[in-house]
Amino acid sequence: MRFEELNWFDVESYLEGEDRLMLVLGACEQHGYLSLLTDVKIPLALADAASQQTGVLVAPPLNFGSSPYFLAYPGTLSLRVTTLLDLVEDLVRSAYGQGFRRILVLNGHGGNDGARGRLFELASQLPDLRLAWYA
């Protein structure tokens, strides 16, 4: 079950009985003959499969990551590491503010690993936030 399939009333109802959310991080970068969004498609497929079995909601994926080393390849769009860290923190803070307390981050791109440290710092600041990182 994905955000884009719901409206805000649906999410409000979901939060009445559930506090789990899956957040997918990826990148838009070269992968030879594969899709530029390979690093999004794989973890999103895992999130969808898990959601079908558990009913846990899947947030819209972050299609961009930190990929400065591939900028010479057309189609690669990269975030600065600081932008990525702030963006991921803002997303988690937003979700937390709405009532999500258990958040699984599915990361499909190694360049995003810096966000893990930022999120675990955040978890120590926000009461009862439980984060899990899968890469």
N, C-alpha and C positions, 0 to 999 in steps of 0.2 A: 504494500500500500504506500503510494507516494503522495507527497504534498500536492502535486499538480492534479491529482485525481479528486482532491477535496476542496472544500471551502472552509472559511474560518470557523463556521458553526460545527463542522465535522471535527476539526482539530480540538475545539473546545470540548466536545463530547468525548473524544478520545482521551483527553487529559483528565476527565472525571474518574477514569478507572485505570489509567496507564501513565507512566512517566518515562518510558524508554523511547529513544530516538537513534537512528543511524544517520551518520553524516559521512558522505563520500568525498574524499579529496583526490584530485587527479592532476592532469596537466594537458596542455595543448602543445604537442611537440612532435618532431619527426620520429618516426618508427619505421624507417625504410619504406616498404610497400604497404605497411599496415596503416590504419586510420591515425590521424593526428590526435584523436581522443582515445587511443588505446588505454592510456593510464586512467581513464575515467570509466570506459566501458567494462573493464574486467571487475573492478570493485563494485560497480553498480549492479552488475549481474549477480555477484555474491550477495549484495544487500537485498536485491529483489527476491532471490531464492530464500534467504533467511526470513524475509518479511512474509512470504507466502506460508512458511511453516509456523511462524510465531505471531504474526499480526502486528509486529513492531513497525512503526512508521518510518519512512525513508525521506529525509530532507532532500531538496534539490541538490545535485552534485555541484561541487566547485570545479568547474572545467579548466581552471587555470592554476598553475603552480609556479614554482621557481625553477626555471630552465635556462639560465643565461648562457650556458655552454652550448646550446643548440640554436642560438639566435641566427646563425648564418644560414640555417635551413628555412626556406620559405614555409610559412604556415605556423612556425613556432611563435607562440605568444607567451611571454614570461612576466611574472611578477617579481618585484624586488623581495628579498627575504623578509625585510621589515614589513612590507605591505602584506605579504602572506600571513605572517604571525599576527598582525593586527586584525586582519580580515577573519581569520579562523577564531581568534579570541572573541571578536564581536559577534560572530555567529553563535558561538557557544553561550555567550552572555545573553543574547536574545532568547535562545531556546530555554535557558535556565530561568529567565525572567517570566516566561510563560508557563513554567511548571515542569519542564523536562528535567529530570534529575539523574537519569542513567543514560549516558550517551556513548555509543560505540562509534569510533572514528575508523573508517575503512580507507586507508591510504594506498593509492595505486602508484605513487611516484616517489622515488627515493629523495629527490630534491626537496620534498616537503617535510622531511624528518625533523627539521628544526621546530616545527609546530608542536611536536610531541612534548618537548620540554616546557614550552609556554603553556600548554594546556594543563600539564600536571602542576605547574605553579598556580594556575588559575583554580584548579580543584582544591588546593589548600586554602584558598581565599573564600570560596563559596561553600557555605554549609551544605552538607548532604549531597553535593555533586559527586557522582561516581563516573569516572571516565575509563574507557578501555580503548587501546590503540591496537589496530591490526594492520600490518603492512605485508 
